[in-house]
Amino acid sequence: MDFTFSDEEEKFREEVREFLRQELPADWDGGAYGEEGAEEVGPRITKKLAERKWLAMAWPKEYGGLGAPHMRQLIYNEEMSYNAAPGGYSMGVAWVGPAVMLYGSEDQKQRFLPGITSGEDVWCTLYSEPEAGSDLAALQTRAVQDGDDFVINGQKIWTSGAQRSDWGWLAARTDPEAPKHKGITTFAVKMDTPGVTVRPLVNMAGQSGFSEVFFENVRIPKDNLVGELNRGWYQVAVALDFERSGIQAYAGGRRTLERLVEFVQEHPDETVRRNPAIRNRLADRAIELAAGTNIAYRIPWMQSKGLIPNYEASISKLYGSEFSQRLALTGVQLLGMYGGLEPESKWAPMKGRLERSYLQAVSSTIAAGTSEVQRGIIATRGLGLPR
Ligand SMILES: Cc1cc2nc3c(=O)[nH]c(=O)nc-3n(C[C@H](O)[C@H](O)[C@H](O)COP(=O)(O)OP(=O)(O)OC[C@H]3O[C@@H](n4cnc5c(N)ncnc54)[C@H](O)[C@@H]3O)c2cc1C
């Protein structure tokens, strides 16, 4: 394993940094903390990233990407997350597009891929249901063929970004008699199709990032079935993210840790600056950050060698999400009574960043596969223990 980036990679990193210096407002902190103009920053950056072909840089050139190596994608993700830059990541790029490239018809490639690489079409992922999350293959939403259409009935839940999406990437049951993994099919659904109802859910940080989505006799053309009938489960498993390092948690965490260290260094009270408990906790987080970053770097390194990361990506996801929670807890404790103040409060240190992170980090060990599920993968596929 080579621990250094090449000159070319470092040059690219500087290019991304320069781009972000130009495009992000001064003192930008992610827009989640009440920055002015936050609403327009994401779409503006997405458009500019699309012009540079950075949005889907790892996609093959024939589909609108740059065919960029995995390490380059990692550097891009790392810099975007460190700077809390919006608009650079989409589910369309991460797994919808790759699935369409692998399994879609020529017509579907023409219809779906350009909207993803230009950033004009936003996709959400319609997998989880009230009774099917970790055990996703238990999903019950039905798709029944009727002439040239499929008719969809059922309910999805926790659909991130559904209320802002143009298209939904849907997994639905097409054969209820078959064993559960063998009766699922994937579809592209236009979110404004009659019968689709999106009901936003509010999380404990007061934000509505995800929704419930209801399907009542929703008719979609059979041309929107992507891949093979009843093979959806296997297609979903293969069409994984192009870049699965989990670097985002560590890059965002690095910035938070730097701020906490600054906060202590600049604290007027000498006893805070020299407090051994505070030092120990910050040192622990710094160790975890260094370990986690290397775990994340290993994934694209494996991909660059033609290896397919499996339980390694689970290690990174699990460690990164649990690290985010420990870091946020360290932060709110360190800030004392002020740590729990919301961004709107004029007394909130760091614009309430820690209070937000603390509440948001809770869901990070649930989203995209819970820690228990990740540990199961590591135990069975990584350590070879019986299922
Ligand atoms: C912020 C956020 C965003 C999300 N975005 C999306 C999205 O865009 N699209 C989408 O489809 N879904 C999304 N999800 C849903 C997410 O994928 C599920 O919440 C997750 O897979 C867990 O499923 P569940 O909530 O049904 O919990 P359950 O599967 O019911 O799990 C309940 C508890 O049981 C444990 N458990 C379950 N099975 C096992 C097992 N085999 N071994 C050990 N323990 C187990 C779990 O770890 C958990 O603690 C999102 C979730 C969150 C929190």
The ligand as an SDF file (V2000), in Angstrom:
LIG
                    3D

 53 58  0  0  0  0  0  0  0  0999 V2000
  -31.1760    9.3070    7.5730 C   0  0  0  0  0  0  0  0  0  0  0  0
  -31.7100    8.0990    6.8520 C   0  0  0  0  0  0  0  0  0  0  0  0
  -31.8250    8.1270    5.4800 C   0  0  0  0  0  0  0  0  0  0  0  0
  -32.3510    7.0230    4.8030 C   0  0  0  0  0  0  0  0  0  0  0  0
  -32.5090    7.1050    3.4400 N   0  0  0  0  0  0  0  0  0  0  0  0
  -33.1030    6.0790    2.7760 C   0  0  0  0  0  0  0  0  0  0  0  0
  -33.3680    6.1860    1.3800 C   0  0  0  0  0  0  0  0  0  0  0  0
  -33.0790    7.1930    0.7410 O   0  0  0  0  0  0  0  0  0  0  0  0
  -33.9890    5.1480    0.7700 N   0  0  0  0  0  0  0  0  0  0  0  0
  -34.3360    4.0070    1.4270 C   0  0  0  0  0  0  0  0  0  0  0  0
  -34.8890    3.1030    0.7980 O   0  0  0  0  0  0  0  0  0  0  0  0
  -34.0860    3.8700    2.7530 N   0  0  0  0  0  0  0  0  0  0  0  0
  -33.4890    4.8900    3.4500 C   0  0  0  0  0  0  0  0  0  0  0  0
  -33.2530    4.7820    4.7960 N   0  0  0  0  0  0  0  0  0  0  0  0
  -33.7120    3.5860    5.4960 C   0  0  0  0  0  0  0  0  0  0  0  0
  -32.5650    2.7090    6.0120 C   0  0  0  0  0  0  0  0  0  0  0  0
  -31.9580    2.0220    4.9510 O   0  0  0  0  0  0  0  0  0  0  0  0
  -33.1680    1.7750    7.0610 C   0  0  0  0  0  0  0  0  0  0  0  0
  -33.6410    2.5780    8.1180 O   0  0  0  0  0  0  0  0  0  0  0  0
  -32.1620    0.7830    7.5790 C   0  0  0  0  0  0  0  0  0  0  0  0
  -31.8080   -0.1360    6.5870 O   0  0  0  0  0  0  0  0  0  0  0  0
  -32.7210    0.0180    8.8000 C   0  0  0  0  0  0  0  0  0  0  0  0
  -33.9560   -0.5140    8.5360 O   0  0  0  0  0  0  0  0  0  0  0  0
  -35.1820   -0.2670    9.5430 P   0  0  0  0  0  0  0  0  0  0  0  0
  -35.2520    1.1870    9.8450 O   0  0  0  0  0  0  0  0  0  0  0  0
  -36.3830   -0.9310    8.9610 O   0  0  0  0  0  0  0  0  0  0  0  0
  -34.7760   -1.0130   10.8960 O   0  0  0  0  0  0  0  0  0  0  0  0
  -34.9040   -2.5600   11.1820 P   0  0  0  0  0  0  0  0  0  0  0  0
  -34.3580   -3.3280   10.0360 O   0  0  0  0  0  0  0  0  0  0  0  0
  -36.3190   -2.8610   11.5980 O   0  0  0  0  0  0  0  0  0  0  0  0
  -33.9320   -2.7230   12.4050 O   0  0  0  0  0  0  0  0  0  0  0  0
  -34.3490   -2.5060   13.7730 C   0  0  0  0  0  0  0  0  0  0  0  0
  -33.1920   -2.9120   14.6730 C   0  0  0  0  0  0  0  0  0  0  0  0
  -32.9310   -4.3250   14.5170 O   0  0  0  0  0  0  0  0  0  0  0  0
  -31.5690   -4.5540   14.1750 C   0  0  0  0  0  0  0  0  0  0  0  0
  -31.4500   -5.6570   13.2360 N   0  0  0  0  0  0  0  0  0  0  0  0
  -32.1990   -5.8650   12.1300 C   0  0  0  0  0  0  0  0  0  0  0  0
  -31.7800   -6.9740   11.4810 N   0  0  0  0  0  0  0  0  0  0  0  0
  -30.7150   -7.4490   12.1780 C   0  0  0  0  0  0  0  0  0  0  0  0
  -29.8330   -8.5510   11.9990 C   0  0  0  0  0  0  0  0  0  0  0  0
  -29.9700   -9.4010   10.9720 N   0  0  0  0  0  0  0  0  0  0  0  0
  -28.8570   -8.7430   12.9310 N   0  0  0  0  0  0  0  0  0  0  0  0
  -28.7230   -7.8900   13.9870 C   0  0  0  0  0  0  0  0  0  0  0  0
  -29.5460   -6.8220   14.2030 N   0  0  0  0  0  0  0  0  0  0  0  0
  -30.5130   -6.6070   13.3070 C   0  0  0  0  0  0  0  0  0  0  0  0
  -31.1170   -3.2650   13.5030 C   0  0  0  0  0  0  0  0  0  0  0  0
  -29.7190   -3.1080   13.5770 O   0  0  0  0  0  0  0  0  0  0  0  0
  -31.8670   -2.2140   14.3210 C   0  0  0  0  0  0  0  0  0  0  0  0
  -31.1620   -1.9220   15.4990 O   0  0  0  0  0  0  0  0  0  0  0  0
  -32.7430    5.8560    5.5080 C   0  0  0  0  0  0  0  0  0  0  0  0
  -32.6040    5.8320    6.8980 C   0  0  0  0  0  0  0  0  0  0  0  0
  -32.1110    6.9260    7.5680 C   0  0  0  0  0  0  0  0  0  0  0  0
  -31.9960    6.8680    9.0640 C   0  0  0  0  0  0  0  0  0  0  0  0
  1  2  1  0
  2  3  1  0
  2 52  2  0
  3  4  2  0
  4  5  1  0
  4 50  1  0
  5  6  2  0
  6  7  1  0
  6 13  1  0
  7  8  2  0
  7  9  1  0
  9 10  1  0
 10 11  2  0
 10 12  1  0
 12 13  2  0
 13 14  1  0
 14 15  1  0
 14 50  1  0
 15 16  1  0
 16 17  1  0
 16 18  1  0
 18 19  1  0
 18 20  1  0
 20 21  1  0
 20 22  1  0
 22 23  1  0
 23 24  1  0
 24 25  2  0
 24 26  1  0
 24 27  1  0
 27 28  1  0
 28 29  2  0
 28 30  1  0
 28 31  1  0
 31 32  1  0
 32 33  1  0
 33 34  1  0
 33 48  1  0
 34 35  1  0
 35 36  1  0
 35 46  1  0
 36 37  1  0
 36 45  1  0
 37 38  2  0
 38 39  1  0
 39 40  1  0
 39 45  2  0
 40 41  1  0
 40 42  2  0
 42 43  1  0
 43 44  2  0
 44 45  1  0
 46 47  1  0
 46 48  1  0
 48 49  1  0
 50 51  2  0
 51 52  1  0
 52 53  1  0
M  END
$$$$
